[in-house]
């Protein structure tokens, strides 16, 4: 639309309205970005800088937080450290300057990997099951469809943590406690209702004529679903996947309760990073910063679909 | 190409009886048009043949074999939908190739390519093959949709008001084109419409559907001049047929039992006269012709007149019947 027409348009907001809206958005963005910026800065501070008061905005950046995040260290005598050869890496050097040596890798990387496996695994399952269920509800005369859909939705009506204790007991009996499989199943169960409802909306908007045409053209229903429905539902599927992933990635309560060792995810692990004499804040901040990266990348990759997902149907096509 | 037969087909959707006891044969190479208002069961008939619906009773046979239990894919029919006809995520070329690439056919790509290009030329879309199907105009989309049916050589082409979403000019063009293509390839075609012009100009035979029943089937000429009842008579003719009570106008010879007389333009004779039995109420000038609105007592009639006929509003005329159509109290035709 050209400027000339938009200036007189009744539906287009005026320039002033747009400016005010812009200012509000920028202010809101600043408010939400401050904690992130804080964490990002803290991850590059030295431990004394990270707890200094008033907080330092200008400081000498160091990788100490990241080194501490990925390693465990032991204190040694200066004589012992001097007896070692030249430092192998930057982290080696930083650690030695604190009169310590690297004893081995920390648990951060395995926990991060757990998070990846559990979050992406459950997202895939939830979206996969959700797509099939949504297609079924959208296209077939399912007996009691409305009741079933309400029942599916009702699993979201209580806070998940309300069922934490029964699930904890159940998982202990089933041997699913502290297993990646258990966490994947749990997050899938929570997410699948969201997935079914979101995707049903998207699939409802795809006219059935497309599939009918494909079926007449020599495809079975399943082939028509794959060739015609899926390509048109990608927007909805991508949006749903992001929502599911964000939930599974950030989930804390169940993770604390049900995982402690081999299947522990990053959220319950990060706060337990303790340095000498208290919390190692730069390492915690470094852990958080890295933890943000996958969701950031995923969201940026799918941001177009996410926007459409949020505005739902309103701006499609 | 093959003959398609519906035998005693009935179909209900919940409380609504969509079709009852329909018998219809589309002969090999024939162009049959089903004409009827919305809700008369036209689309349901097509969907039953295609296998998108299952009949409650009756048989559907294509080339002599009963197909009721067969999936749409194995029935060997092609369908052109009223709208949403093209796959939006594919290009024109891919849309046209889609039926040929189906697992049911699996043609070699070189053959597909040849077919697609041949059909694209036939429906005059060969210059836009690489376009996204959503980037086409309405007429182009519908041409591609028809093309997607034509790339195959099915037993029968089923078309569900393929031209209804187009503007009048385009509709006229595509109407001719479709008839030309059908003549060229000699295909069996069942076409559904509520547009009497499409029915009259394209059909070998017209079937009139009303309330889920096939009321009459015959050549356009037969349906027009020899309608079985009031409903059929009212479907065809422009302006709309005039239905007047027996005895209102002189002329003709009504058989006993006549309740209603149907008078089209060609059944009315107009003579200017000071003492006439009718009065010109209004004249609509359409350019090439005039619509005369005539008042006979309380009754209003519409007929066509030559634009050179020197007649004006308020003029008295003598109106006489000439071989009109006679209907009994139940609306059935009397001869």
Interface residues (C-beta under 8 A of the other chain):
Chain A: X207 X209 X210 X212 X213 X214 X215 X216 X217 X218 X219 X220 X223 X227 X228 X231 X232
Chain B: X50 X51 X52 X71 X72 X73 X75 X77 X78 X79 X81 X83 X84 X85 X87 X88 X89 X98 X99 X102 X103 X104 X105 X148 X152
